[in-house]
Amino acid sequence: MNFGWGMLAHIYPGGKLMLDQTSVGENRWIFTYFSMKLSVRALILKTVNVHTESTANDFQKLGPMSYQDAIRMMLATPLPDR
């Protein structure tokens, strides 16, 4: 796949994307696992191999809130340890 006729970026064939999801009720779904393995050439100059994995668990349903309260809650959440 090319972006900007291949000058901005080119994603090489053979990459893999994997997504697992689970139902959280009321016809809503959320991801539990996401994996991406791609080889990308950026700005015609450099090829980068991208490999990322994310998992999610311990979901909590929250009541209605304003977007300002949601942003405050996200900013107050500590980052996970690496």
C-alpha positions as CSV (number, residue, x, y, z in Angstrom):
1,M,0.0,0.0,0.0
2,N,1.4,3.4,-0.9
3,F,0.8,6.8,0.7
4,G,1.6,9.9,-1.4
5,W,2.4,7.7,-4.4
6,G,4.9,5.8,-2.3
7,M,7.0,8.9,-1.5
8,L,5.5,9.4,2.0
9,A,5.3,5.8,3.0
10,H,5.0,2.3,1.5
11,I,3.7,-0.7,3.5
12,Y,5.2,-3.9,2.1
13,P,3.2,-7.1,1.6
14,G,3.3,-9.8,4.2
15,G,2.4,-7.7,7.3
16,K,0.1,-9.2,9.9
17,L,-2.6,-7.6,12.0
18,M,-4.4,-9.6,14.7
19,L,-7.3,-8.4,16.8
20,D,-9.2,-10.3,19.5
21,Q,-12.3,-8.8,21.0
22,T,-14.9,-9.6,23.6
23,S,-18.5,-8.5,24.2
24,V,-19.0,-6.1,27.1
25,G,-22.8,-6.3,26.8
26,E,-25.4,-4.1,25.2
27,N,-24.1,-4.9,21.7
28,R,-20.7,-3.3,22.5
29,W,-17.3,-4.9,21.9
30,I,-13.8,-4.1,23.1
31,F,-10.4,-5.4,22.1
32,T,-8.6,-7.8,24.4
33,Y,-5.5,-8.3,22.2
34,F,-4.0,-6.4,19.3
35,S,-0.8,-7.3,17.4
36,M,0.8,-5.6,14.4
37,K,3.8,-6.7,12.4
38,L,4.7,-4.5,9.4
39,S,7.6,-3.4,7.3
40,V,7.3,0.2,6.2
41,R,9.4,2.5,4.1
42,A,9.0,6.1,5.2
43,L,9.9,9.2,3.1
44,I,11.7,7.1,0.5
45,L,14.7,6.9,2.8
46,K,14.3,4.4,5.6
47,T,12.7,1.0,6.1
48,V,11.3,0.3,9.5
49,N,10.1,-3.0,11.0
50,V,7.1,-2.3,13.3
51,H,6.1,-4.9,15.9
52,T,3.6,-3.9,18.6
53,E,1.4,-5.8,20.9
54,S,-1.3,-4.5,23.3
55,T,-3.6,-6.4,25.7
56,A,-6.5,-5.2,27.8
57,N,-8.4,-6.7,30.7
58,D,-10.2,-5.8,33.9
59,F,-12.8,-3.7,32.2
60,Q,-15.1,-1.4,34.2
61,K,-18.4,0.0,33.0
62,L,-18.7,3.7,33.8
63,G,-21.8,5.8,34.0
64,P,-22.6,8.8,31.8
65,M,-20.1,11.7,32.1
66,S,-19.0,14.8,30.3
67,Y,-16.1,14.6,27.9
68,Q,-14.2,17.0,30.3
69,D,-14.6,14.5,33.2
70,A,-13.5,11.7,30.9
71,I,-10.4,13.6,29.9
72,R,-9.6,14.3,33.6
73,M,-10.1,10.6,34.4
74,M,-7.7,9.5,31.6
75,L,-5.1,12.1,32.6
76,A,-5.2,10.9,36.3
77,T,-4.7,7.2,35.3
78,P,-1.1,6.1,35.9
79,L,0.8,4.6,33.0
80,P,1.5,0.9,33.2
81,D,5.0,-0.3,34.3
82,R,7.3,-1.6,31.6
